[in-house]
Structure formats: structure tokens, C-alpha cells
Amino acid sequence: YQVEVLDGAGQRVVEPSDWGAAQVTRLMAWLTELGEEAPVAVVLESTNGLLDGPMTAAGLDVYRADPWLLPARPPFGSVTAGELAERARSAPDALARVTAEGGSLTGRAEEYDDGVRRSEPTRAALVASGRCVEHGRRDAPRVALTFDDGPDPVYTRQVLEILARYDARATFFCVGHHVAALPDEVRRIAAAGHEVG
């Protein structure tokens, strides 16, 4: 993750920095410390749901920059941290403040719900063709547990401990960036008998 910190005049407060997925906890602590000196607003591109929840839970003020507010993205990439910081500085009222209740979709839940409604015919066709599974057999009381967007260096271990306590299995859908940064966490998931997707 790239970090660029600008003041109200557009001047750098600190040198730009890069943080790996394994350093998210340290990044949040650094931002919190920085916020003790002067107010800090964290601005994330709209597609980054990996950081907004933990940062909001840590007490940071987190804002989402939607695509129509930003320059065009490069293929398979994001806008730069500098572009996000500049957008926050030049048009802060255009950003959506992320809340714990709304998460990444704060202010966009209606748009999301509309997308779900519009996709219903496609979902129904996939279910009918056997390419989408809505549920397993109904003659046994079972539930599928899935965890998304990890692994997380703190929470994944806590989840694994709870699952082990109840001898339960789950599927962990992981993000490649985090898998590359935390391969031991992924190995720990697999060694405990869980599936990784």
C-alpha cells in the first residue's frame, strides 16, 4: 500500500512510503500517532475493502474516493496515493466518510441493492444450469462458513482458534497481495484442515 500525506496547502508532511500487507497493523499505529500531532484523514480508493474496516475500527477517520472523483486507473492498478491525497485536500466534501455500520458501501447501499436486483435473472440462470450453488442438501442441518479478504495477521488466528474450539471447518477466500505477504498464515489455515480459495 502506498501512503502520501499532504497538509492543507498540498505540501508533503512526510516522505511517501510503501507498506506491505503484513504491515497493516503497524501502518494503522503509525497513522494514529501521526494524528496525535495534527488531524489525519485516511482516503482510500473505493475498491479497497481490506483497509477501511480495520482502520475504522481502530478509530481512524476513513473516507472513500469513488471512481468518478479520480483520474482514470491504469490497467490492473489503482490511482496513486498522491492523487488520492490531492483529491482529499482539494475536494474533501466530495468524499464519503466510511462508517462501521456501512463499511465500504457507506452511502452506496441503494446502488448496491439495485445491482443485486438487476443481477437476479443471471443468478437464476446460473443456478438452473448448476453453475451456482444456492444451498447444499436440506436433509442435514449444516452451514457453510466462509471468511473473505484475508489473511489478516491478527484476526485470522483468532478465527482459527474459535473454529478449532468447535472442531469446525471453513473456507477462507484470500487476497493474493496478502497471501504473498503472509504465506505462513495461509499455511496455518490449510494445516488446520480448512479450504483456501
Secondary structure, 3 states (H helix, E strand, C coil): CEECCECCCCCECCCCEECCHHHHHHHHHHHHHHHHHCCCEEEEECCCHHHHHHHHHCCCEEEEECHHHCCCCCCCCCCCHHHHHHHHHHCHHHCEECCCCCHHHCCCHHHHHHHHHHHHHHHHHHHHCCCCCCCCCCCCCCCCCEEEEECCCCHHHHHHHHHHHCCCCCEEEECHHHHHHCHHHHHHHHHCCCEEC
